[in-house]
Amino acid sequence: MILSSLVDDPRHGSHIYGGIVSYDTKAKRKLLGVKVKDVYTKECSLEMAIGALMNSDALVSVAVTGKAGPVSRFDLNSLGIVDVAISVRTDKASGNSDIPADSSFPKTFTSISRRINTCTKDGHQHTRDLCEKYKIEAARGYVSLEIQQLVRKLIRQDTVINALRLTQKHIENNNFYRQWGTVACTGH
């Protein structure tokens, strides 16, 4: 959804390198080099974002992992919690980054991450209302298919909006320049 949002404007298509959809845990590990055990974490989103850059010629990557539902009625508070990470390829190491101290991570990226909760403060009011309806139904033991589908769609839409805002902010906080016909970035 993130990539499709970017190319909705035909002027952006020439600036898009591509996308990797890695829904399954095994795909996250194989395609993006994810090592952390729990794939619903900030650390996983950072590994995904960095892995996307390491496996491509892209300058910027956006990674999202989280729970859009269905979730267990015993884990309703995790509904709508999503970890977003943005990595930007730089020409030098950056101190202003969420990249872990792990020496296996390349230091020529500047990365930020944020945990969002689309069912509370980070979601549109309509999303928050439907999340509450989902939780009420789940507590009773059954969530209707209509509510499940709509909640998942709204959580994903709000995730796209939050991810693109975070991406814009991170890009604005870095200095981009042209060198030999290509774009490069110096991290702050």
N, C-alpha and C positions, 0 to 999 in steps of 0.2 A: 504494500500500500504506500510506503514511503516513496519508493522509486516512481510508482505510477503517478503520485501527486506531483512530483517534480517535472515529469514529462507531459503533464496535462497542458502546460504552456509550451507550444512548439518551439519557441526560441531557446528552451533549455536543453533540448535533446542533444545538441552537438557538444554539450558540456558533461554529459553523463557517460561514465565508463561502463557501468554495468551493475549487476546486483547478484547477490548470493542469498538464496532462501534456504535456511537451515533449521527447519522446524524440529526435526528429530534430534535427540541428544547425540546419536552416532554421527549425524551429518555435521553438527556443530564441531565435533572432535575431528572428523576427517577433513572437512572443507576449510575450517577456520583455525584448527589447532587448539581448540579449547582443552584445557587440562584440568580445571577445577571440577570437583565431584558434583556440586550442586549447580545446575545450569540456570537456576532462577536467582542469580545474585549479581551484584555490581561487578564482582571479579570476572564472572562469565561474560558480561556485556563488554568489559574492557578487552578481554582476550579475543572476543569475536571481532571487535572493531579493529584491533591491531592485526589480527589474522587476515582480515579482508584486505588491508593495505599490503601485508607481506606477500599475499598471493595475487596481487594485481599491480597495475600501474596507476591506480587511482591516487588522487591527492587527498581526498577526504572520505572517511567512511562513517556510517551510522549503523549502530547495532542495537537491537532491542530483544529482550528476553523477559518473559513474565507470564502471568496467569490471567487469561481473558475468560476462563471458565471452559467447561464446567469445573467447579471445585467441590471438594467434599463438604458436606454440611458441618463437618467438624473443623473445617479450615476456611470458613467464610471470610475471615479477615484478610485472606490473601487475594481475594477476588479484586482484579483491577490493579494489582501492584506489578509494576513494570520497571525494569532497569534499562536505562538508555545510556549508551556510551558513544562518544564522538572522538575519532582520531584524525589528526591532520599530520600529513608527512611534512617534516621540517628538514632544514639543512644542518641543524645542530641540535644537540640535546637541550631540553627545556626543563627548567626547574619548576615551572608552573603547570604541573600535570598530575593526574591521578594514577599514572602508571605505577604499578607495584615496584618495590625495591628488588624484586626477583631479577637476577642477572640475565635470565633467559629472554627478558623483554628488551626489544631494541629501544635505544634512547633517542632515536631520531624521529620520534613521533611525540606530539603533544596530545594528550587524551584527557577528556573529562567525562564524568559519569554523573548520573542523577537517578535516584529512585523516585518514581512518580506513582501516585495512587489516583487513578482516574475515577474511582468510586467515592473519593472524598475531595480534597482541596484542588486536585489537578484536573478534574473532569468537569465537563459542562453540566449544568444543573439537571438536564434531562437524563444524562448518564448516571448521575448520583441517585436520582429518583428511581431509575430502573434497577440499579444495583441493590437498593433497599428492598424493592419488590422481589428481586431474585433471592435475597437473604431470607425474607419472610417465607417465601414458598419453600426454600431449601430446609428451613427449620421445621417445616411441616412434613418434610420427607420427599417432596416431589416438586421439581421446577418444570413448568410447562416449556415445551419446545419453542414456542413463540418468544417467551421471555429469555430463554437461553440464547437464541439466535440474535435477538435484538441487543441484549447486553453485550455479547461478544463483538458485534458490529460497532456499537458505540464506544466500547473500550478501545478497540483498534483505531477508530477515527480520532479519539482524543489522544491516543498514543502518538499517532502521526503528527498531530498539531504540536504536541509537546516536544517531540524529537526534532522537528524542523525548527522550532524556536530555539532549542538548545544548540542545534547545529549553527544557526545564524549567529548566535551569540559567540560561540567558540571561534567561528571564522572571523568575525569582526574583531576579536581580541588577538588575532595573529596578523602579522605583516606578510602580505603576498606580493610577489614581484615576478616580472617576466625576465627569463634568462634564456637566450638562445632559442626563442620561440616557444618555450614551455613555461608553465607557471610553477613557482616555487614558493616556499614559505619559510620565514624565520620565526621560530617560536619565541614568545616573550620569556 
